Amino acid sequence: ERAKSHYGIARRLRETETILIDEISMIGPIELATAERIARVVRKSPAPWGGLRVIAVGDFAQLPPVTKNTGTSESLRTSEKGPEARFAFESQVWRDSGFHVAYLQTLVRAQEDTFSRLLQSIRFGNIEEDSAELLKERVQRVQEPFQGTRLFARRAQVEQLNLGRLQEIGSPAMDFPTVYMGNARAVDDLKRNAPIPEVLILKEGALVMFRQNDPDRRWVNGTQGTITKLGKVQIEVELLNGGRVKVQPVPFHVLDGEGEPLATATNFPLNLAWASTIHKAQGATLDRVHVDLTGVWEHGQTYVALSRVRRLDDLTMQGLSYRSFVVDPRVVDYYNQQNSQ
């Protein structure tokens, strides 16, 4: 009812022809059904989505929607009553929408055929002998100091390693508080979800990761480098993949339905990069990673972690076990059905 009576939402839904839903794997059945019902009610049409064209993009083999069990060991188990509906494709709305599936099979990030085949086997939990041997070869003790990003399943591990490595650097630290402006509720949302912290603490010599795609294409989300010079309005970074860049603060926004900022967080688009959670790394392309699989608790985490790099040589790991590669059987069944059509 709130959406129906909201003039801006109602007007946009009536004037819209196409909706694009990104990262569909992270949208649950309830959220999908709610969005579809709002579109149908506002557009006063019994057709699915009120007659809107809907394009859903994503990979159900990656991180799934957050549920009440997310973050516990129960996430990799099934109750005696069977699993509750968790994925968008399990909903009646998905079936009624009549999606025509375009199944993309080329891994763009991976630059080697051998690595691409390995990732495809991990994606569906089909770890055959040759894939297992390749994985075992990448099991190594982390080389200290490690010039890359260590990926962990748990945030506490990330914070401990990043702050510990920062303290080892003898140069003085500089604090860069994030500047927030706008609607109070939207600001709170930015504080929880923006890729930059409320206070960014850096030192010259610190390993950092860029958290945006540069409009001038000097870096992408996930590019790593070492700080060579700190300033209040500019930071110089030597990239691991070559070259030096000068970085200025940039705004991160929460937008309203009209595309106008509800709130803005402004700071340097950088994070400490000695460690990151696997969830935070989704969508990023990293130069070099060492993955700790011992704390993996969610379907899709291992695939997301290992697919962040371009080449197999840029990947090492620890904690390799069968449990790390468990894939939700519903996802496997769904893709098998798509491939058989």
Backbone hydrogen bonds in HBPLUS format (Angstrom, degrees):
<---DONOR---> <-ACCEPTOR-->    atom                        ^
c    i                          cat <-CA-CA->   ^        H-A-AA   ^      H-
h    n   atom  resd res      DA  || num        DHA   H-A  angle D-A-AA Bond
n    s   type  num  typ     dist DA aas  dist angle  dist       angle   num
A0005-SER N   A0001-GLU O   3.02 MM   4  6.18 151.5  2.10 147.2 153.3     1
A0006-HIS N   A0003-ALA O   3.24 MM   3  5.10 148.7  2.34  96.0 105.2     2
A0010-ALA N   A0006-HIS O   2.95 MM   4  6.08 175.6  1.96 167.1 168.4     3
A0011-ARG N   A0007-TYR O   2.87 MM   4  5.95 164.5  1.89 153.0 157.7     4
A0012-ARG N   A0008-GLY O   3.02 MM   4  6.14 165.2  2.04 147.3 151.6     5
A0013-LEU N   A0009-ILE O   2.97 MM   4  6.16 163.6  2.00 155.5 160.0     6
A0014-ARG N   A0010-ALA O   3.04 MM   4  6.23 151.4  2.13 146.5 154.1     7
A0015-GLU N   A0011-ARG O   3.00 MM   4  6.20 147.5  2.10 148.1 156.9     8
A0016-THR N   A0012-ARG O   2.86 MM   4  5.80 130.6  2.11 145.4 157.4     9
A0053-ARG N   A0017-GLU O   3.00 MM  36  6.14 170.5  2.01 153.5 155.3    10
A0019-ILE N   A0053-ARG O   2.85 MM  34  6.34 154.0  1.92 159.4 168.1    11
A0055-ILE N   A0019-ILE O   2.83 MM  36  6.20 166.1  1.85 165.4 169.9    12
A0021-ILE N   A0055-ILE O   2.78 MM  34  6.16 163.8  1.80 159.1 164.7    13
A0057-VAL N   A0021-ILE O   2.79 MM  36  6.10 167.2  1.81 172.8 173.2    14
A0026-MET N   A0023-GLU O   3.05 MM   3  5.85 160.9  2.08 123.2 127.9    15
A0024-ILE N   A0057-VAL O   2.96 MM  33  5.79 165.7  1.98 139.4 144.1    16
A0027-ILE N   A0024-ILE O   3.08 MM   3  5.24 166.8  2.10 113.0 115.1    17
A0032-LEU N   A0028-GLY O   3.05 MM   4  6.25 160.7  2.08 154.2 160.1    18
A0033-ALA N   A0029-PRO O   2.92 MM   4  6.05 162.2  1.95 147.9 152.8    19
A0034-THR N   A0030-ILE O   2.93 MM   4  6.10 154.2  2.00 147.9 155.1    20
A0035-ALA N   A0031-GLU O   3.05 MM   4  6.27 164.5  2.08 148.8 152.2    21
A0036-GLU N   A0032-LEU O   3.01 MM   4  6.23 160.6  2.05 150.1 155.7    22
A0037-ARG N   A0033-ALA O   2.97 MM   4  6.11 157.4  2.02 145.8 151.8    23
A0038-ILE N   A0034-THR O   3.03 MM   4  6.24 161.2  2.07 151.6 156.4    24
A0039-ALA N   A0035-ALA O   3.11 MM   4  6.35 162.6  2.14 148.4 152.6    25
A0040-ARG N   A0036-GLU O   3.01 MM   4  6.25 155.0  2.07 146.2 153.2    26
A0041-VAL N   A0037-ARG O   2.88 MM   4  6.08 165.6  1.90 156.9 160.3    27
A0042-VAL N   A0038-ILE O   2.93 MM   4  5.98 172.9  1.93 156.0 158.4    28
A0043-ARG N   A0039-ALA O   3.05 MM   4  5.95 158.0  2.10 140.0 146.5    29
A0045-SER N   A0040-ARG O   3.21 MM   5  5.46 160.5  2.25 148.8 154.3    30
A0044-LYS N   A0041-VAL O   3.18 MM   3  5.03 149.1  2.28  96.2 105.4    31
A0050-GLY N   A0047-ALA O   2.77 MM   3  4.90 138.9  1.94 143.4 135.9    32
A0051-GLY N   A0048-PRO O   3.11 MM   3  5.95 166.7  2.13 122.7 125.9    33
A0052-LEU N   A0049-TRP O   3.07 MM   3  5.35 167.6  2.09 113.8 117.7    34
A0062-GLN N   A0059-ASP O   3.03 MM   3  5.70 165.1  2.05 120.3 123.8    35
A0070-THR N   A0067-THR O   3.03 MM   3  5.18 154.0  2.10 105.5 113.7    36
A0072-THR N   A0069-ASN O   3.08 MM   3  5.80 142.5  2.23 149.4 148.0    37
A0075-SER N   A0072-THR O   3.14 MM   3  5.89 168.4  2.15 119.6 123.1    38
A0076-LEU N   A0073-SER O   3.41 MM   3  6.23 164.7  2.44 120.5 122.4    39
A0077-ARG N   A0074-GLU O   2.96 MM   3  5.14 159.7  2.00 118.0 118.6    40
A0082-GLY N   A0079-SER O   2.96 MM   3  5.18 156.7  2.02 106.7 114.2    41
A0090-GLU N   A0087-PHE O   3.03 MM   3  5.55 160.3  2.07 114.5 120.9    42
A0091-SER N   A0088-ALA O   3.11 MM   3  5.68 168.7  2.12 120.2 123.7    43
A0095-ARG N   A0091-SER O   3.40 MM   4  6.81 157.3  2.46 141.9 147.0    44
A0096-ASP N   A0092-GLN O   2.80 MM   4  6.07 161.0  1.84 156.4 162.4    45
A0097-SER N   A0093-VAL O   2.86 MM   4  5.94 136.1  2.05 144.1 155.6    46
A0098-GLY N   A0095-ARG O   3.35 MM   3  5.73 148.3  2.46 105.4 112.9    47
A0111-GLN N   A0310-ARG O   2.87 MM 199  5.44 167.8  1.88 146.0 146.6    48
A0116-SER N   A0112-GLU O   2.92 MM   4  6.15 157.8  1.97 151.7 158.5    49
A0117-ARG N   A0113-ASP O   2.95 MM   4  6.20 161.3  1.98 154.3 158.0    50
A0118-LEU N   A0114-THR O   3.05 MM   4  6.27 153.2  2.12 143.1 150.8    51
A0119-LEU N   A0115-PHE O   2.94 MM   4  6.19 162.7  1.97 153.9 157.6    52
A0120-GLN N   A0116-SER O   3.01 MM   4  6.25 153.4  2.08 146.6 154.0    53
A0121-SER N   A0117-ARG O   3.07 MM   4  6.32 149.7  2.17 143.6 151.1    54
A0122-ILE N   A0118-LEU O   3.01 MM   4  6.32 152.7  2.08 149.3 157.1    55
A0123-ARG N   A0119-LEU O   2.86 MM   4  5.99 153.0  1.93 147.2 154.9    56
A0126-ASN N   A0121-SER O   2.78 MM   5  4.83 136.8  1.97 155.2 153.9    57
A0125-GLY N   A0122-ILE O   3.08 MM   3  4.84 158.7  2.13 100.0 106.8    58
A0132-ALA N   A0128-GLU O   2.83 MM   4  6.05 159.9  1.87 160.5 167.5    59
A0133-GLU N   A0129-GLU O   3.00 MM   4  6.24 152.7  2.08 147.7 154.3    60
A0134-LEU N   A0130-ASP O   3.15 MM   4  6.39 156.6  2.20 142.9 148.6    61
A0135-LEU N   A0131-SER O   2.98 MM   4  6.25 157.5  2.04 150.8 156.9    62
A0136-LYS N   A0132-ALA O   2.95 MM   4  6.18 158.4  2.00 148.0 153.7    63
A0137-GLU N   A0133-GLU O   3.08 MM   4  6.30 147.5  2.19 144.4 152.5    64
A0138-ARG N   A0135-LEU O   2.98 MM   3  5.25 140.3  2.15 103.3 114.9    65
A0139-VAL N   A0136-LYS O   3.18 MM   3  5.25 162.2  2.21 103.9 109.3    66
A0317-MET N   A0138-ARG O   2.96 MM 179  6.13 146.4  2.08 149.8 150.0    67
A0140-GLN N   A0317-MET O   3.14 MM 177  6.12 144.7  2.27 153.7 163.6    68
A0149-THR N   A0288-ARG O   2.89 MM 139  6.25 167.8  1.90 153.9 152.8    69
A0290-HIS N   A0149-THR O   2.99 MM 141  6.38 146.0  2.11 139.1 145.0    70
A0150-ARG N   A0274-TRP O   2.83 MM 124  5.93 163.5  1.85 125.9 131.4    71
A0276-SER N   A0150-ARG O   2.91 MM 126  6.37 144.7  2.04 156.4 161.2    72
A0151-LEU N   A0290-HIS O   2.91 MM 139  6.21 150.0  2.00 137.7 147.2    73
A0292-ASP N   A0151-LEU O   2.91 MM 141  6.08 176.7  1.91 170.6 170.3    74
A0152-PHE N   A0276-SER O   3.02 MM 124  6.36 157.4  2.07 151.8 158.8    75
A0278-ILE N   A0152-PHE O   2.91 MM 126  5.92 136.7  2.10 155.9 159.1    76
A0158-VAL N   A0155-ARG O   3.04 MM   3  5.07 116.3  2.46  96.6 112.3    77
A0159-GLU N   A0155-ARG O   2.98 MM   4  6.30 165.4  2.01 163.0 165.1    78
A0160-GLN N   A0156-ALA O   3.06 MM   4  6.15 162.0  2.10 146.6 151.7    79
A0161-LEU N   A0157-GLN O   3.13 MM   4  6.27 162.7  2.16 145.8 149.9    80
A0162-ASN N   A0158-VAL O   2.96 MM   4  6.11 172.9  1.97 159.1 161.5    81
A0163-LEU N   A0159-GLU O   3.06 MM   4  6.04 170.1  2.07 149.0 152.2    82
A0164-GLY N   A0160-GLN O   3.04 MM   4  5.99 150.4  2.13 137.5 146.5    83
A0165-ARG N   A0161-LEU O   2.92 MM   4  6.07 163.1  1.95 154.8 158.2    84
A0166-LEU N   A0162-ASN O   3.01 MM   4  6.17 152.0  2.09 143.7 151.9    85
A0167-GLN N   A0163-LEU O   3.04 MM   4  6.20 153.3  2.11 144.3 150.4    86
A0168-GLU N   A0165-ARG O   3.23 MM   3  5.21 134.8  2.45  94.3 106.4    87
A0169-ILE N   A0166-LEU O   3.19 MM   3  5.62 154.9  2.25 109.3 116.4    88
A0174-MET N   A0202-LEU O   2.88 MM  28  5.52 159.3  1.92 159.4 166.2    89
A0202-LEU N   A0174-MET O   3.06 MM  28  5.52 166.5  2.07 156.4 158.3    90
A0176-PHE N   A0200-LEU O   2.76 MM  24  4.94 146.7  1.87 142.9 153.6    91
A0200-LEU N   A0176-PHE O   3.03 MM  24  4.94 176.6  2.03 128.3 127.3    92
A0178-THR N   A0198-GLU O   2.80 MM  20  5.18 179.8  1.80 147.4 147.5    93
A0179-VAL N   A0266-THR O   3.11 MM  87  5.15 167.3  2.13 145.3 144.7    94
A0266-THR N   A0179-VAL O   2.91 MM  87  5.15 156.9  1.96 140.1 147.7    95
A0181-MET N   A0264-THR O   2.95 MM  83  5.26 145.2  2.07 147.0 155.7    96
A0264-THR N   A0181-MET O   2.78 MM  83  5.26 153.0  1.85 152.2 159.1    97
A0183-ASN N   A0262-LEU O   2.84 MM  79  5.71 154.8  1.90 161.6 159.3    98
A0187-VAL N   A0183-ASN O   2.80 MM   4  6.05 149.3  1.89 154.9 165.1    99
A0188-ASP N   A0184-ALA O   3.01 MM   4  6.31 156.6  2.07 148.2 153.6   100
A0189-ASP N   A0185-ARG O   3.09 MM   4  6.39 148.3  2.19 139.4 148.1   101
A0190-LEU N   A0186-ALA O   2.93 MM   4  6.26 149.9  2.02 144.8 152.8   102
A0191-LYS N   A0187-VAL O   2.92 MM   4  6.24 155.1  1.98 152.5 159.2   103
A0192-ARG N   A0188-ASP O   3.18 MM   4  6.45 142.5  2.33 141.1 150.1   104
A0193-ASN N   A0189-ASP O   2.96 MM   4  6.10 154.1  2.02 148.8 156.3   105
A0194-ALA N   A0190-LEU O   2.79 MM   4  4.96 159.5  1.83 139.2 141.5   106
A0206-ALA N   A0203-LYS O   3.05 MM   3  5.44 155.4  2.12 134.7 133.5   107
A0205-GLY N   A0227-ILE O   2.74 MM  22  5.11 151.0  1.82 135.2 145.2   108
A0227-ILE N   A0206-ALA O   2.99 MM  21  5.54 162.5  2.02 154.1 157.7   109
A0273-ALA N   A0207-LEU O   2.88 MM  66  5.42 165.6  1.90 132.6 131.0   110
A0208-VAL N   A0225-GLY O   2.83 MM  17  5.56 171.0  1.84 167.0 170.0   111
A0225-GLY N   A0208-VAL O   3.04 MM  17  5.56 150.3  2.13 150.8 154.9   112
A0209-MET N   A0271-ASN O   2.81 MM  62  5.28 149.7  1.90 149.6 158.8   113
A0271-ASN N   A0209-MET O   2.99 MM  62  5.28 138.5  2.16 140.4 152.9   114
A0210-PHE N   A0223-THR O   2.85 MM  13  5.43 164.5  1.87 160.5 165.6   115
A0222-GLY N   A0210-PHE O   2.84 MM  12  5.41 160.0  1.88 146.4 152.7   116
A0211-ARG N   A0269-PRO O   2.89 MM  58  5.27 155.7  1.95 134.9 138.3   117
A0214-ASP N   A0219-TRP O   3.05 MM   5  5.51 161.7  2.08 139.3 145.0   118
A0217-ARG N   A0214-ASP O   2.84 MM   3  4.96 162.0  1.87 113.4 117.6   119
A0223-THR N   A0220-VAL O   2.96 MM   3  5.54 173.1  1.97 141.2 141.5   120
A0285-THR N   A0221-ASN O   3.27 MM  64  6.69 160.6  2.31 154.3 151.6   121
A0240-LEU N   A0224-GLN O   2.95 MM  16  5.85 169.8  1.96 136.2 137.2   122
A0226-THR N   A0238-GLU O   2.83 MM  12  5.20 154.6  1.89 142.7 144.6   123
A0238-GLU N   A0226-THR O   2.84 MM  12  5.20 169.3  1.85 153.0 151.2   124
A0228-THR N   A0236-GLU O   2.92 MM   8  5.60 163.0  1.95 140.7 146.3   125
A0236-GLU N   A0229-LYS O   2.89 MM   7  5.03 166.7  1.91 147.7 152.2   126
A0235-ILE N   A0247-VAL O   2.95 MM  12  5.13 156.4  2.00 143.3 151.0   127
A0247-VAL N   A0235-ILE O   2.74 MM  12  5.13 165.8  1.76 154.8 159.9   128
A0237-VAL N   A0245-VAL O   2.91 MM   8  5.42 163.5  1.94 158.3 163.8   129
A0245-VAL N   A0237-VAL O   2.91 MM   8  5.42 159.5  1.96 152.9 159.4   130
A0239-LEU N   A0243-GLY O   2.90 MM   4  5.66 148.0  2.00 154.6 164.9   131
A0242-GLY N   A0239-LEU O   3.10 MM   3  5.15 159.0  2.15 107.5 109.5   132
A0250-VAL N   A0267-ASN O   2.93 MM  17  5.68 165.4  1.95 138.1 133.4   133
A0267-ASN N   A0250-VAL O   3.22 MM  17  5.68 155.1  2.29 151.0 148.2   134
A0252-PHE N   A0265-ALA O   2.71 MM  13  5.08 148.0  1.81 141.9 153.1   135
A0265-ALA N   A0252-PHE O   2.78 MM  13  5.08 161.2  1.82 151.1 157.8   136
A0254-VAL N   A0263-ALA O   2.99 MM   9  5.31 150.9  2.07 149.7 150.4   137
A0262-LEU N   A0254-VAL O   2.62 MM   8  5.51 170.6  1.63 161.0 164.6   138
A0263-ALA N   A0254-VAL O   3.37 MM   9  5.31 152.6  2.45 137.8 141.3   139
A0256-ASP N   A0260-GLU O   2.77 MM   4  5.47 157.7  1.82 153.7 159.3   140
A0259-GLY N   A0256-ASP O   2.93 MM   3  5.36 164.0  1.95 117.9 122.2   141
A0270-LEU N   A0268-PHE O   2.80 MM   2  5.50 142.1  1.94 100.6  91.7   142
A0281-ALA N   A0277-THR O   3.13 MM   4  6.35 136.6  2.32 139.8 151.7   143
A0281-ALA N   A0278-ILE O   3.13 MM   3  5.05 128.2  2.41  92.9 107.0   144
A0282-GLN N   A0279-HIS O   3.28 MM   3  5.52 153.6  2.35 103.0 110.4   145
A0284-ALA N   A0281-ALA O   2.88 MM   3  5.34 164.1  1.90 139.7 142.0   146
A0286-LEU N   A0308-ARG O   2.86 MM  22  5.58 153.8  1.93 137.2 145.5   147
A0289-VAL N   A0314-ASP O   2.95 MM  25  6.37 164.6  1.98 172.3 175.7   148
A0316-THR N   A0289-VAL O   3.09 MM  27  6.49 146.3  2.21 146.4 156.2   149
A0291-VAL N   A0316-THR O   2.91 MM  25  6.41 154.7  1.97 144.9 145.8   150
A0318-GLN N   A0291-VAL O   2.92 MM  27  6.37 144.6  2.05 167.9 168.1   151
A0293-LEU N   A0318-GLN O   2.97 MM  25  6.11 173.2  1.97 151.9 153.2   152
A0296-VAL N   A0293-LEU O   3.30 MM   3  5.36 171.4  2.30 109.4 111.4   153
A0301-GLN N   A0298-GLU O   3.24 MM   3  5.70 165.5  2.26 128.6 131.7   154
A0304-VAL N   A0300-GLY O   3.03 MM   4  6.16 166.6  2.04 153.9 157.8   155
A0305-ALA N   A0301-GLN O   2.92 MM   4  6.10 163.9  1.95 152.7 157.4   156
A0306-LEU N   A0302-THR O   2.95 MM   4  6.12 172.2  1.96 159.2 160.3   157
A0307-SER N   A0303-TYR O   3.08 MM   4  6.00 135.2  2.29 143.3 153.8   158
A0314-ASP N   A0311-ARG O   3.06 MM   3  5.46 153.0  2.14 108.2 116.5   159
A0315-LEU N   A0312-LEU O   3.04 MM   3  5.39 157.8  2.09 119.4 120.6   160
A0324-SER N   A0321-SER O   3.09 MM   3  5.51 141.5  2.24 108.2 118.2   161
A0325-PHE N   A0322-TYR O   2.99 MM   3  5.65 156.5  2.05 119.6 126.0   162
A0326-VAL N   A0323-ARG O   3.42 MM   3  5.51 169.1  2.43 111.9 110.7   163
A0331-VAL N   A0328-ASP O   2.99 MM   3  5.54 133.3  2.22 113.8 124.9   164
A0332-VAL N   A0328-ASP O   3.35 MM   4  6.79 158.3  2.40 149.9 155.7   165
A0333-ASP N   A0329-PRO O   2.92 MM   4  6.09 164.3  1.94 148.4 152.6   166
A0334-TYR N   A0330-ARG O   2.96 MM   4  6.07 153.9  2.03 138.8 146.2   167
A0335-TYR N   A0331-VAL O   3.05 MM   4  6.34 167.2  2.07 155.5 157.1   168
A0336-ASN N   A0332-VAL O   2.91 MM   4  6.08 152.5  1.99 149.2 157.8   169
A0337-GLN N   A0333-ASP O   2.97 MM   4  6.15 152.8  2.04 147.2 153.8   170
A0338-GLN N   A0334-TYR O   3.08 MM   4  6.44 152.0  2.16 144.6 152.4   171
A0339-ASN N   A0335-TYR O   2.96 MM   4  6.14 158.5  2.00 149.2 154.3   172
A0340-SER N   A0336-ASN O   3.07 MM   4  6.19 131.7  2.32 137.8 149.7   173
A0341-GLN N   A0338-GLN O   3.32 MM   3  5.49 157.2  2.38 102.0 108.6   174
